[in-house]
């Protein structure tokens, strides 16, 4: 297991290096560029040339990349010129990450809480009305774009009914102590129940919108896996031995059916960032997804570089943990 983890970590370092090269070159090939974003429409050619020289953009691309790599290895990813102008790009990531983590955790909890039990029940009642309705509902969850669902939820529950706040992370006037910058967790830790409840209400709509695709995919994988496992010989043998239904469900069906589910959950955790960009933009939720959207609009290269690189690192770490969990669930994996 240790050799496997070390090998994966080395692969992760190589993947991050290749990504940094591609990302650096791609961002600087985008039309407009940071000079246009900083100077705006009133910038003169002379001012543009002076700014390009100050930023080192006149140097060859490989010189610019080497300079970026040297600074990045020291923890210096540059200064934001769009998201938080004048702030270090790394600080933008650190400030924004807790909000996206909190949103992603709540969204994944919603998806798992609904998808796994519903997938199991639908598989047990294959062909019934519950199974058919659940499959149709999951197809809708995959087909409907996240941003469209976000706007629909916002219009119905925030604008029309007024049950939930339409945007932001906290209401104006809420005095809260922030320890981790996860507002709901901070409220629970400090026993500021009004702040925790307010943060939870702000999380509901973006979390539900963000959970739609993970829910649909996890439901379908769970349903298919349970159906396959229920037809295996060892399940029929367990029934013939007279084992209780609870033992068969827990030890034989769900334990084996969860193997592909764990894999897909890991992939969905990494994919939540893509949905967070749209969801956070709709709800003005101050996470790294919104920062990415603003960074692209304003050509904030330092912020985009650190956010995308750190998102890739999180994705790699999550998948490593998934592989380890896979080996724990299925002992056969450890022998390969």
N, C-alpha and C positions, 0 to 999 in steps of 0.2 A: 504493500500500500504506500509506503514512504517513497519508494522508487517511482511509483506512478505519479504521486503528487509533485515530486521534484521535476519529473519530465514535463508535466503539464505547466508548471511554473516557468520553465525555460521556454516552452512554446508560447506562453503568454507574453513574455518579454519580447520575443521575436515578432509576435503579432502586433504588439503595441508600437514597436519600432517601424514596421512596414506601414502601419496605419498613420503614424505621425508624418512619414514622408509623403504619402498620398494626400493626406489632409492638408498639409502645408502647401503643396503644389496646387491642389484643387481650389482652396480658398483664394489664392492669389490669381487664379484664372477667372474668377467671377467678374462679370461686368460691373463697372462703377468703381469699386474699390474703396479702400479706407480714405484715400485723399478726397475723393468726391463727397463721401459721407461726412467728413469733418468740415470741409470748406463750404459745402452746399452749392447752390446755383450761382452764388455771387463770387465764387472763387476765380481768380485770374490765373492765366497760365504761369505767370511768374510766382505767384503764391503757391500754386500746385507743385512747381518744380522745387521750390524751397522746402516745402513740407516733405516731399518725397526724399530729398537729401537728408533731412533731419531724421526721418524714420528708417533710413537705410534701404529704401525700396529701389534705389538706383543700382545697388550691388547685384551681381548674378544670383540666381535663385539658390544655388547650392551654398553660397556664402551666407545668404540670409538664413537658410535652414541650419547651418552649422552654428551660427550665432544664437538662433532660437534653442537648439539642442543644448548648448553649453549653459544657457540661462535656466532652461527647464530642469536640468540635472541638479541645479542649485536651488530649485523650488521657485524660481522667478519666471512666471509665464507672461510677463508684460503687464501693461496698464490698460484698463478698459477705456475705450473711447466712445462707447455708445450706451451700454446697459447702465453702468454706474461710472460716469466719466471721471477719470482721475483715480479710481480705486484699483488696487491690484486685481488682476483677473482671478488669481487663486482665491482671494477673499470673496469675490462674487460667487464662486462655486461653493465655498464653505457656508456662506450665508444662505444660499438658495437650496442646497442639498437636503437639509432636514425637512423642508416643506414637501418636496417630492417624495422622499422616503415615507413620510407619514401618509400622504395621499396614496401611494402605491400599496402600502401595507393594508390600508382600509379597503382599497379596491380589490386586492387579492383575497382578503378575508371574506368579502362579500361573494366573490366568484367561487371560492372553495366551499363556503358554507352552503351555497345553493347547488353548485354543479355536481359535487360528488354524491351527496344523498339522492338528488334527483336522477343522476345517471344510473345509480344502482337500482332505484325503484323502477325507472323506465325499462331497464334490462330485464328485471324480474317480471314485468308485465308487457313483454314484447308484443307488439301488434295491437295493444289496447289503446283506448282513447288518451290515456295519460302519456303513453309512449309517443303516439302520433303528435299530440299537442306539444310535447316537450321538444321533439325533433324540429317541428315547424318554428317554435319559438327560438331555438338555437340557431336555425338558419337565418332568421331575421336579425339576431344579434351579430352574426358575422357579416351580413349583407349591408346593414345600416352603418354609414360612416360615423365615426365617433363624434366629430364636430357637429353633425346634424342632430344626433341624439342629444348632445349637450345643449344645443339651442332649444330643442323641443322641451327638455326637462326644465331648462331655465325659464322658458316662456310660461309653461303650465304651473309649476310649483312655486316659482319666485315672483313672476309678473302677475299672472292671473289670480292665483290662489293666495299668494303672499305668505305661504307656510315656511319657506326657507329663504335665506339671504341669496341675492343674485350673484354676488361676486366677493372677492377678497378672502382673507383668512380669519378676520376678526372684526367685530362691530366697533364702530367709533364709540369711545367712552369706556371701553372695557380695560380696566387696569389689571394687567397680568404680569406675573414674574416669569421670565423666559430663561430656562436653564439649558435645554437642549435645542431650542428653537422649533421643536415640535409642539405646537400650541396646545393640542388636546392632552398630550402626555405631560407637558409642563403643568397644566391645570390640575391633573390628577396627582402629580407628585407634590405640588405645593398645597393641595386641598382647596384650591380656588375653584369651587365647583361651577360657579357662574361662567368663568373663563373656559373651563373644559367643555361645558355644554354649548357655549357659543362657538367654540372651535369645531365641535362635532357637527353642529348644524351647518357650518360653512363647508364641511367636508362631504356631506351626504350627496349632494348633486354631482360634483365632479367625480367622486368615487364611484357612484352608480354608473355614470357615463363611461368612465375608464374601465370598469369591470365587465362591460358588455361582451367584448370580444374574448377575454380570458374565460369568462363563464361559458360562452358557447363552445369554445374549443375543448375545455376541460370536460364539460358535460358529454360531448360526443365521444371523446377518447375513453372516458369512464364507462359509458354505456357499451361501447364496442368491446372494451377489455373484459367487462363483467360477462357479457354474452359469450365471449370466447372461452373464458375460464369455466363457466358453468357447464360447458360441453366436454370438459376434459375428463379423462378416465379417473383421475385421483379424486375428483369431486363425487363422481358416482360411487367410487369405492368407499368414500367417507360416509355417504348416505347408507350404503349397504351395511356398514359396520354399526349403524345405529347412533352415530354421533349426533349431538343436538344441533338444531338449526343455527343457534348462535355460534357454536364452535366452527361449523362449516363456513358460515359467513365470514367470521373474523380470521380464522387460521388458514383457510383454503381459498376462498373466493376473493375477499378484499385484499389480502396480503399479496396475492399474485397479480390481481388486477391493478394494483397501485403502482406496479413497476413502470409501465408506460406513462401513467399519470404523473409520476414524479418527474420524469424527463420533460414532459410538456409543460409542467408548472415552472420548471427552471427556465425554459425558453420564453415563457410568457412573462416572467418577472423581468427578464431583460428587455422584452418587447414593450413593456409598459411605458418606457421612456418615450417611444415614438408616439403613443397615444397621449402621453402627458403634454407633449408640445401643443397639440390642438386643444386638449381639455383645459389646460391652464390658461391658454390664450382666451378661450371663450369666457371663463369665469374669473379672469384677472387674478389668478391664483399665483402668488409670488414664489414659484419653484424654478428649477433649472429648465423645465420645458418652456416656460414663458421667457426666461432669459435667452434661451436658444432662438426663439422666434424674434425677439428684439435684436439679438446679435446679428441675425441674418439681414434684418431690415436696415441696420445701421453699419453693416460691414465691420463689426467689432471682432477682428481677427483674434486677439488674445483671449477674449472670453469664449469664442467659438472653439478655439483649439483646446483650451483646458476642459471645457464642458464635454466635448465629444470624446476626448482622450479618457477622461475619468469615467464617462458613461461606458466606454468600451471595457475599461478595467473592471468596473462593477459587473458587467455582463460576463466577463471571463471568470471572475471569482464566483459568481452565482452558479455558473455551469460546472465549475470544479466541485462546489459543494453538492450539486445535484449528482454528479458522478459518484461521489463518496456515499451519498444517501442511497443511490442505486445499488452499490455494493453491499450496503448494510441490509437492505430489503431482500436482495437476491444473493445468497451466498455463492451461487455459481459464478458470479462475476469476479469474485475475489480469486478464483483459481485460474482465470485467464491471463 
